[in-house]
Amino acid sequence: MSVYIKPTKVRQRCKELGRRMGRGFAAALDLYVAEKIEAACKQHNGGRITLDRELAALVFGKIR
């Protein structure tokens, strides 16, 4: 069971790109999101409480 993502939306996007998504992929993606949220919350953000785009770029890497 996913907590952070909607597997149906991910599955739909995979289908649009000509792929199928297995349950293991959905579970791994959900775990990845959970770990990134925890990493962002542990990161010093200049005393601010709000997680913002700059912090996301730091935790996730380059964001378009």
VMD Tcl script that builds the backbone (N, CA, C; Angstrom):
set m [mol new atoms 192]
animate dup $m
set s [atomselect $m all]
$s set {name element resname resid chain x y z} {
  {N N MET 1 A 0.839 -1.181 0.000}
  {CA C MET 1 A 0.000 0.000 0.000}
  {C C MET 1 A 0.888 1.250 0.000}
  {N N SER 2 A 0.614 2.131 -0.904}
  {CA C SER 2 A 1.380 3.371 -1.002}
  {C C SER 2 A 0.831 4.420 -0.056}
  {N N VAL 3 A 1.752 5.177 0.513}
  {CA C VAL 3 A 1.382 6.240 1.439}
  {C C VAL 3 A 1.511 7.598 0.763}
  {N N TYR 4 A 2.545 7.786 -0.033}
  {CA C TYR 4 A 2.865 9.096 -0.569}
  {C C TYR 4 A 2.507 9.300 -2.039}
  {N N ILE 5 A 2.380 8.220 -2.781}
  {CA C ILE 5 A 2.098 8.367 -4.210}
  {C C ILE 5 A 0.788 7.671 -4.564}
  {N N LYS 6 A 0.231 8.036 -5.702}
  {CA C LYS 6 A -0.960 7.367 -6.225}
  {C C LYS 6 A -0.497 6.397 -7.306}
  {N N PRO 7 A -0.455 5.114 -6.990}
  {CA C PRO 7 A 0.036 4.137 -7.967}
  {C C PRO 7 A -0.736 4.161 -9.281}
  {N N THR 8 A -2.023 4.473 -9.239}
  {CA C THR 8 A -2.793 4.496 -10.479}
  {C C THR 8 A -2.287 5.582 -11.426}
  {N N LYS 9 A -1.899 6.728 -10.878}
  {CA C LYS 9 A -1.361 7.806 -11.720}
  {C C LYS 9 A 0.001 7.422 -12.296}
  {N N VAL 10 A 0.829 6.788 -11.483}
  {CA C VAL 10 A 2.147 6.358 -11.950}
  {C C VAL 10 A 1.976 5.273 -13.004}
  {N N ARG 11 A 1.090 4.337 -12.758}
  {CA C ARG 11 A 0.819 3.253 -13.701}
  {C C ARG 11 A 0.310 3.824 -15.032}
  {N N GLN 12 A -0.567 4.821 -14.952}
  {CA C GLN 12 A -1.108 5.455 -16.156}
  {C C GLN 12 A 0.011 6.119 -16.963}
  {N N ARG 13 A 0.911 6.806 -16.283}
  {CA C ARG 13 A 2.027 7.467 -16.975}
  {C C ARG 13 A 2.957 6.446 -17.613}
  {N N CYS 14 A 3.225 5.367 -16.901}
  {CA C CYS 14 A 4.061 4.303 -17.464}
  {C C CYS 14 A 3.417 3.732 -18.724}
  {N N LYS 15 A 2.104 3.543 -18.677}
  {CA C LYS 15 A 1.378 3.019 -19.826}
  {C C LYS 15 A 1.468 3.978 -21.010}
  {N N GLU 16 A 1.363 5.288 -20.744}
  {CA C GLU 16 A 1.505 6.288 -21.806}
  {C C GLU 16 A 2.874 6.205 -22.473}
  {N N LEU 17 A 3.880 5.812 -21.696}
  {CA C LEU 17 A 5.249 5.706 -22.205}
  {C C LEU 17 A 5.574 4.306 -22.728}
  {N N GLY 18 A 4.553 3.444 -22.782}
  {CA C GLY 18 A 4.734 2.110 -23.356}
  {C C GLY 18 A 5.317 1.087 -22.404}
  {N N ARG 19 A 5.173 1.314 -21.105}
  {CA C ARG 19 A 5.706 0.382 -20.101}
  {C C ARG 19 A 4.614 -0.058 -19.145}
  {N N ARG 20 A 4.903 -1.098 -18.378}
  {CA C ARG 20 A 4.027 -1.534 -17.306}
  {C C ARG 20 A 4.741 -1.320 -15.982}
  {N N MET 21 A 3.962 -1.158 -14.923}
  {CA C MET 21 A 4.551 -0.933 -13.602}
  {C C MET 21 A 4.167 -2.084 -12.682}
  {N N GLY 22 A 5.159 -2.667 -12.052}
  {CA C GLY 22 A 4.907 -3.719 -11.084}
  {C C GLY 22 A 4.731 -3.158 -9.679}
  {N N ARG 23 A 4.173 -3.970 -8.790}
  {CA C ARG 23 A 3.978 -3.539 -7.402}
  {C C ARG 23 A 5.291 -3.204 -6.718}
  {N N GLY 24 A 6.327 -3.934 -7.049}
  {CA C GLY 24 A 7.631 -3.673 -6.457}
  {C C GLY 24 A 8.150 -2.282 -6.795}
  {N N PHE 25 A 7.877 -1.828 -8.016}
  {CA C PHE 25 A 8.297 -0.487 -8.414}
  {C C PHE 25 A 7.546 0.562 -7.611}
  {N N ALA 26 A 6.250 0.378 -7.464}
  {CA C ALA 26 A 5.433 1.330 -6.702}
  {C C ALA 26 A 5.900 1.396 -5.251}
  {N N ALA 27 A 6.195 0.248 -4.661}
  {CA C ALA 27 A 6.652 0.206 -3.272}
  {C C ALA 27 A 8.016 0.895 -3.131}
  {N N ALA 28 A 8.913 0.650 -4.085}
  {CA C ALA 28 A 10.239 1.272 -4.043}
  {C C ALA 28 A 10.138 2.790 -4.222}
  {N N LEU 29 A 9.271 3.231 -5.112}
  {CA C LEU 29 A 9.081 4.662 -5.329}
  {C C LEU 29 A 8.520 5.330 -4.083}
  {N N ASP 30 A 7.571 4.681 -3.423}
  {CA C ASP 30 A 6.988 5.220 -2.204}
  {C C ASP 30 A 8.036 5.314 -1.091}
  {N N LEU 31 A 8.886 4.299 -0.970}
  {CA C LEU 31 A 9.956 4.314 0.020}
  {C C LEU 31 A 10.958 5.429 -0.278}
  {N N TYR 32 A 11.271 5.631 -1.550}
  {CA C TYR 32 A 12.175 6.702 -1.963}
  {C C TYR 32 A 11.628 8.066 -1.535}
  {N N VAL 33 A 10.345 8.287 -1.770}
  {CA C VAL 33 A 9.711 9.557 -1.390}
  {C C VAL 33 A 9.771 9.732 0.128}
  {N N ALA 34 A 9.485 8.675 0.880}
  {CA C ALA 34 A 9.526 8.750 2.341}
  {C C ALA 34 A 10.928 9.117 2.826}
  {N N GLU 35 A 11.948 8.519 2.248}
  {CA C GLU 35 A 13.328 8.816 2.642}
  {C C GLU 35 A 13.711 10.254 2.303}
  {N N LYS 36 A 13.265 10.759 1.169}
  {CA C LYS 36 A 13.573 12.137 0.774}
  {C C LYS 36 A 12.867 13.139 1.678}
  {N N ILE 37 A 11.652 12.834 2.102}
  {CA C ILE 37 A 10.938 13.712 3.033}
  {C C ILE 37 A 11.697 13.786 4.351}
  {N N GLU 38 A 12.140 12.648 4.854}
  {CA C GLU 38 A 12.897 12.622 6.104}
  {C C GLU 38 A 14.210 13.388 5.961}
  {N N ALA 39 A 14.897 13.212 4.831}
  {CA C ALA 39 A 16.158 13.922 4.601}
  {C C ALA 39 A 15.934 15.429 4.557}
  {N N ALA 40 A 14.853 15.851 3.926}
  {CA C ALA 40 A 14.553 17.285 3.838}
  {C C ALA 40 A 14.246 17.859 5.216}
  {N N CYS 41 A 13.539 17.111 6.032}
  {CA C CYS 41 A 13.183 17.598 7.368}
  {C C CYS 41 A 14.402 17.675 8.286}
  {N N LYS 42 A 15.405 16.839 8.044}
  {CA C LYS 42 A 16.623 16.849 8.862}
  {C C LYS 42 A 17.615 17.918 8.414}
  {N N GLN 43 A 17.466 18.405 7.189}
  {CA C GLN 43 A 18.393 19.389 6.620}
  {C C GLN 43 A 18.181 20.764 7.252}
  {N N HIS 44 A 19.278 21.441 7.589}
  {CA C HIS 44 A 19.177 22.805 8.118}
  {C C HIS 44 A 18.690 23.721 7.001}
  {N N ASN 45 A 17.685 24.538 7.302}
  {CA C ASN 45 A 17.064 25.389 6.284}
  {C C ASN 45 A 17.038 26.840 6.750}
  {N N GLY 46 A 18.113 27.298 7.336}
  {CA C GLY 46 A 18.206 28.690 7.756}
  {C C GLY 46 A 17.205 29.069 8.839}
  {N N GLY 47 A 16.822 28.127 9.667}
  {CA C GLY 47 A 15.880 28.401 10.740}
  {C C GLY 47 A 14.423 28.447 10.305}
  {N N ARG 48 A 14.150 28.200 9.025}
  {CA C ARG 48 A 12.768 28.210 8.537}
  {C C ARG 48 A 12.120 26.850 8.748}
  {N N ILE 49 A 10.822 26.848 8.934}
  {CA C ILE 49 A 10.076 25.611 9.121}
  {C C ILE 49 A 9.596 25.056 7.783}
  {N N THR 50 A 9.322 25.943 6.843}
  {CA C THR 50 A 8.755 25.552 5.557}
  {C C THR 50 A 9.794 24.888 4.665}
  {N N LEU 51 A 9.422 23.762 4.066}
  {CA C LEU 51 A 10.253 23.101 3.063}
  {C C LEU 51 A 9.952 23.788 1.735}
  {N N ASP 52 A 10.979 24.325 1.078}
  {CA C ASP 52 A 10.759 25.087 -0.146}
  {C C ASP 52 A 11.514 24.477 -1.323}
  {N N ARG 53 A 11.417 25.133 -2.473}
  {CA C ARG 53 A 12.030 24.641 -3.703}
  {C C ARG 53 A 13.547 24.524 -3.591}
  {N N GLU 54 A 14.168 25.471 -2.925}
  {CA C GLU 54 A 15.626 25.433 -2.784}
  {C C GLU 54 A 16.067 24.215 -1.973}
  {N N LEU 55 A 15.321 23.912 -0.934}
  {CA C LEU 55 A 15.626 22.735 -0.126}
  {C C LEU 55 A 15.389 21.460 -0.932}
  {N N ALA 56 A 14.336 21.453 -1.715}
  {CA C ALA 56 A 14.054 20.294 -2.575}
  {C C ALA 56 A 15.203 20.076 -3.559}
  {N N ALA 57 A 15.718 21.156 -4.125}
  {CA C ALA 57 A 16.843 21.046 -5.053}
  {C C ALA 57 A 18.074 20.481 -4.360}
  {N N LEU 58 A 18.269 20.860 -3.111}
  {CA C LEU 58 A 19.400 20.354 -2.346}
  {C C LEU 58 A 19.247 18.857 -2.070}
  {N N VAL 59 A 18.054 18.436 -1.716}
  {CA C VAL 59 A 17.809 17.041 -1.349}
  {C C VAL 59 A 17.676 16.148 -2.573}
  {N N PHE 60 A 16.949 16.607 -3.597}
  {CA C PHE 60 A 16.683 15.786 -4.794}
  {C C PHE 60 A 17.740 15.931 -5.882}
  {N N GLY 61 A 18.449 17.039 -5.879}
  {CA C GLY 61 A 19.355 17.336 -6.970}
  {C C GLY 61 A 18.691 18.339 -7.896}
  {N N LYS 62 A 19.140 18.385 -9.125}
  {CA C LYS 62 A 18.628 19.373 -10.092}
  {C C LYS 62 A 17.125 19.201 -10.306}
  {N N ILE 63 A 16.406 20.322 -10.242}
  {CA C ILE 63 A 14.964 20.337 -10.501}
  {C C ILE 63 A 14.727 21.282 -11.661}
  {N N ARG 64 A 13.945 20.871 -12.616}
  {CA C ARG 64 A 13.644 21.737 -13.768}
  {C C ARG 64 A 12.711 22.829 -13.400}
}
mol reanalyze $m
mol bondsrecalc $m
mol representation Tube
mol addrep $m
